[in-house]
Amino acid sequence: MVRKNKIYFISFIFILLLSACAPAAPATQAVEENIPATDLSGIKTYLLDKSAELTSSSKSLKEASDKYYALAESAGFDYNVMWEANPAEVSAALTDAKSAWMAASPLYEQMEGIVAGTPSLAEYDVILDAGTSAEEDPEGAVPFDLTLPDGRVLPKPGNLFGVLESTLWGTYDDFTTGIEADLDGNGTVDFGENLPDANVLKAGADALDQYTTELATASSEWQPTQSDAFTALVVMVPTMSEYFNSWKNSRFIMGDASEQRDFVVISRLADIQNILGSLQIVYSEVKPLVESADAAQATQIEESLEDLKNFVADVYAKEQGGYQHTPEEADVLGAEAQNRATAIAGQVAQIAAKLNIKIEE
């Protein structure tokens, strides 16, 4: 599964900065001498609050996965026997696991603008949400192997939210048993009603709990800098085309014809809004600094971020209302969102250059 490729956007940063570094030295020096003290504690407070919620949801997912694993183990990992003997317990465990995933995934997206855009934290984005499997893309692969309770090892299997989503909703055969089950008891087997491989589910949930706990610790030790904040904005705002392309290929547009094994239960449009929301938090903390360089541009950036988020929200509201966009419409909407995002990132990069604030690779 292909998630956010940051290499393109790092290259994009330097293109922006090369065009932004035109101000004469005296003007830049004058701005530097009047830079106000910047309190970025609000960014860290937001991150820690979301991180605490994320670790709680991850633990709930681990507990539900452990219950499902115990049921499978007691049946000798004969999933037909397990289902026939304990349908209510199996259904409850999987429903709880899915609910916990549905809570955890948006919580991470609400942090991602900061985590993925901060060099010292960005590896957690690869692990949790952005990394591919080694089979799909060795260069963008996650830095871990997943060791299952039965001793099998899945080498660099992809990011953990993707592994767990495709396991729980049965969109990747290697992670499931192939056995369908009417988990909600409505008389039909609906999309996502299957019995996962308990070993994969438990290993993925254990790893998610481990790494979200590590991220919480790293976040508590992190002290945001001006460079961190501006880097997050310049790297993460112009990711619209990638998100919209993922949305275009998802079940939300392609239906059963989609070959994506992730992004099957939460629309990428919701993810975009969550990410932009976290970036608005970042910008609100650096806005006084931007105002010191250019008050009019500071207001314009703020308004443009809000307009971009509202643009995506309008598309999402239409989808939630039952409208199924076509791939062609997704391309047009994605291009519009990307154009807006590129303009915003360009303005932020120009301000960073004016203030001599480094954008990190």
Summary of the structure (lengths in Angstrom):
residues: 361
radius of gyration: 22.0
end to end distance: 23.9
largest distance: 78.7
contacts: 1238
relative contact order: 0.15
helix: 69%
strand: 4%
